[in-house]
């Protein structure tokens, strides 16, 4: 893996980690059940994407 590719993967990992934490915080604060469930799904999606990017290393 080139340094440019490694830099991209590290950047993507940071973004996915941030999006997962934002989704988790938001879902816990929402009172609308449907919206909270949607945010929980987004948390899972970003967690899965984080794992996929991590497996590239």
C-alpha positions as CSV (number, residue, x, y, z in Angstrom):
1,X,0.0,0.0,0.0
2,X,1.4,3.4,-0.9
3,X,1.7,6.2,1.6
4,X,-1.1,8.1,-0.3
5,X,-3.4,5.1,0.0
6,X,-2.6,4.6,3.6
7,X,-3.3,8.3,4.2
8,X,-6.7,7.9,2.5
9,X,-7.6,4.8,4.7
10,X,-6.5,6.6,7.9
11,X,-8.7,9.6,6.9
12,X,-11.6,7.4,6.1
13,X,-11.2,5.6,9.5
14,X,-11.3,9.0,11.2
15,X,-14.5,10.1,9.4
16,X,-16.3,6.8,10.1
17,X,-15.3,6.9,13.8
18,X,-16.6,10.5,14.0
19,X,-19.9,9.6,12.2
20,X,-20.5,6.6,14.4
21,X,-20.0,8.6,17.6
22,X,-22.3,11.5,16.3
23,X,-25.0,9.0,15.3
24,X,-24.8,7.3,18.8
25,X,-25.0,10.6,20.7
26,X,-27.9,11.9,18.5
27,X,-29.9,8.7,18.8
28,X,-29.7,8.8,22.5
29,X,-31.1,12.3,22.7
30,X,-34.0,12.0,20.3
31,X,-37.5,11.5,21.5
32,X,-39.0,10.5,18.2
33,X,-38.7,6.7,18.2
34,X,-38.5,6.3,14.4
35,X,-35.8,8.9,14.0
36,X,-33.9,7.4,17.0
37,X,-34.0,4.0,15.3
38,X,-32.8,5.4,12.0
39,X,-29.9,7.1,13.8
40,X,-29.1,3.7,15.5
41,X,-29.1,2.1,12.0
42,X,-26.6,4.8,10.9
43,X,-24.4,4.1,13.9
44,X,-24.3,0.4,12.9
45,X,-23.6,1.3,9.2
46,X,-20.7,3.5,10.1
47,X,-19.4,0.9,12.5
48,X,-19.4,-1.7,9.7
49,X,-17.7,0.7,7.3
50,X,-15.0,1.4,10.0
51,X,-14.4,-2.3,10.3
52,X,-14.1,-2.7,6.5
53,X,-11.6,0.1,6.2
54,X,-9.6,-1.3,9.2
55,X,-9.4,-4.6,7.5
56,X,-7.7,-3.0,4.6
57,X,-4.6,-2.4,6.8
